[in-house]
Amino acid sequence: QVQLVESGGGLVQAGGSLRLSCAASGRILSINRMDWYRQAPGKQREWVAIITSGGNTIYADSVKGRFTISRDNAKNTGYLQLNSLKAEDTAVYYCYAVVRDWGGFSNYWGQGTQVTVSS
């Protein structure tokens, strides 16, 4: 089995920064893609960013230019750097990964980490 564990969330003032981490552990041969999603209170979960196995990145328009997704393949860890935070960025942030293990490809979600931006 594979586990994804997010960390790095917290309370920050508007304009501030946070760095989220998503550490994958378990029977991992490689991580194909890693995404970040977020879910604000009373809203549906929305996609934020993706980084592919080749390092290509795509961002939602709402975070483009402010957030940066990256990964460390040696550590099986993904990151999301959040800069110039706004109150509307307040949400639980989840990482999602497609992992190749001995049985093939499977997808996994982390438990989420809370980001609260005060205005």
Legacy VTK file of the C-alpha trace (Angstrom):
# vtk DataFile Version 3.0
C-alpha trace
ASCII
DATASET POLYDATA
POINTS 119 float
0.000 0.000 0.000
0.998 3.597 -0.527
0.388 6.523 1.789
0.485 10.222 1.008
1.051 12.564 3.927
0.709 16.334 3.519
2.287 18.865 5.817
3.103 22.546 5.925
-0.322 24.091 6.256
-1.132 26.765 8.785
-2.400 30.263 9.436
-0.804 33.091 7.474
-1.630 36.709 6.754
-2.679 37.824 3.308
0.371 38.338 1.142
2.318 35.706 3.014
3.737 32.373 1.910
3.577 28.716 2.829
5.228 25.599 1.490
3.204 22.412 1.455
4.793 18.976 1.228
3.358 15.647 0.164
5.455 12.650 1.140
4.673 9.302 -0.454
5.685 6.077 1.256
5.136 2.395 0.689
5.680 0.025 -2.200
6.572 2.635 -4.808
8.437 2.033 -8.033
7.799 5.504 -9.379
5.340 8.368 -9.159
3.727 9.186 -12.475
1.883 12.419 -11.801
1.269 14.438 -8.699
-1.515 16.983 -8.361
-2.699 19.373 -5.716
-6.365 20.061 -5.096
-8.106 22.249 -2.566
-11.514 22.420 -0.990
-12.881 25.539 0.642
-15.760 25.372 3.144
-19.049 24.815 1.376
-17.393 24.409 -2.023
-16.451 21.526 -4.261
-12.901 20.272 -4.402
-11.016 22.096 -7.137
-7.868 21.198 -8.997
-4.896 23.499 -8.385
-1.820 22.193 -10.187
-0.114 19.163 -11.706
3.467 18.069 -12.173
4.160 15.161 -14.497
6.881 12.556 -14.259
8.866 14.628 -16.733
8.546 17.748 -14.631
5.997 19.540 -16.773
3.632 21.752 -14.797
0.190 23.234 -15.336
-1.724 25.538 -13.011
-5.274 26.641 -12.483
-5.786 30.226 -13.595
-6.642 31.243 -10.031
-3.144 30.389 -8.766
-0.982 30.917 -11.850
1.985 33.138 -11.094
1.560 32.740 -7.329
1.882 28.994 -6.676
4.714 26.710 -7.760
4.527 22.926 -7.856
7.690 20.839 -7.725
8.850 17.344 -6.839
11.872 15.480 -5.531
11.799 12.053 -7.145
14.566 10.701 -4.917
12.455 11.481 -1.859
9.084 10.579 -3.429
7.913 13.986 -2.256
5.978 16.743 -3.930
5.764 20.382 -2.940
3.459 23.317 -3.469
4.909 26.763 -2.784
2.140 29.239 -2.061
3.083 32.906 -2.434
1.080 36.126 -2.360
-1.680 34.333 -0.512
-5.198 35.717 -0.557
-8.144 35.103 1.730
-9.803 33.126 -1.065
-6.918 30.631 -0.944
-8.209 29.419 2.416
-8.989 25.725 2.017
-7.913 22.215 2.852
-5.191 21.293 0.384
-4.918 17.696 -0.798
-2.255 15.962 -2.805
-3.124 13.283 -5.334
-0.664 10.943 -6.994
-0.671 8.214 -9.582
1.865 5.695 -8.360
3.440 2.739 -10.116
3.923 -0.195 -7.809
4.395 -3.921 -8.419
0.744 -4.304 -9.345
0.637 -1.522 -11.900
-0.661 2.023 -11.570
-2.903 3.162 -8.721
-4.107 6.546 -7.541
-3.948 7.845 -3.996
-5.086 10.856 -1.973
-3.532 12.412 1.072
-5.497 13.369 4.171
-5.258 17.098 3.548
-3.623 20.043 5.263
-5.454 23.221 6.282
-4.355 26.564 4.892
-5.997 29.617 6.434
-5.267 33.092 5.112
-6.325 36.028 7.249
-7.146 39.305 5.572
LINES 1 120
119 0 1 2 3 4 5 6 7 8 9 10 11 12 13 14 15 16 17 18 19 20 21 22 23 24 25 26 27 28 29 30 31 32 33 34 35 36 37 38 39 40 41 42 43 44 45 46 47 48 49 50 51 52 53 54 55 56 57 58 59 60 61 62 63 64 65 66 67 68 69 70 71 72 73 74 75 76 77 78 79 80 81 82 83 84 85 86 87 88 89 90 91 92 93 94 95 96 97 98 99 100 101 102 103 104 105 106 107 108 109 110 111 112 113 114 115 116 117 118
